[in-house]
Amino acid sequence: MGGVSKRPLKGRTIVFCLYVLAIFVILPYGRTLAVAIRSHGVLTKGVFVLTGLVFGFFIIKAWPRFILEPFKGVILILSIIALIATMYFTLRLPEERLHFAQYALLGYLSGWTLAGMRVHSSGRKRLALGFLITFFIGTLDEIVQGILPMRVFDFHDIFWNVVSAWIGLWVFHFSCP
């Protein structure tokens, strides 16, 4: 690797693995946690704020490229806004809306981790591998939910997991050439 430190690779991989682990550790407690937060009347507001934070993070990370390639930047921002709007109008429960924040961040982290590993020099191959990884994690997430009591398997959730992860991957791809 000629002078390239392996430290960022390990750090990125650890961050990604811890994030995936957190997704699966929280699964059995997700419904209980949502009920507790809802009882305080902050679930909907909390999901809205979390979605805004993820969107803000994406804007901050991609801002230098927005200046260099404004047309692509506008298309990316409009895509994210359309996704969030579609989600808010089609998903009834705030817990379902968490899929955007959770899996968009997972998609971004998978791109970031794969870039650190230098698995593929081609951005398209990295996007494809990141998509497969996040698709697998999102599907496994739903399978585990189908096994757990008080949780259900839902193809609709897999769709939102994948779409949100894809947006996160695209943001990483756009912001980090």
HELIX and SHEET records of a PDB file:
HELIX    1   1 ARG A    7  ILE A   26  1                                  20    
HELIX    2   2 LEU A   27  TYR A   29  5                                   3    
HELIX    3   3 GLY A   30  SER A   39  1                                  10    
HELIX    4   4 LEU A   43  LEU A   68  1                                  26    
HELIX    5   5 PRO A   70  THR A   90  1                                  21    
HELIX    6   6 PRO A   94  MET A  117  1                                  24    
HELIX    7   7 GLY A  123  ILE A  147  1                                  25    
HELIX    8   8 PHE A  155  SER A  175  1                                  21    
END                                                                             
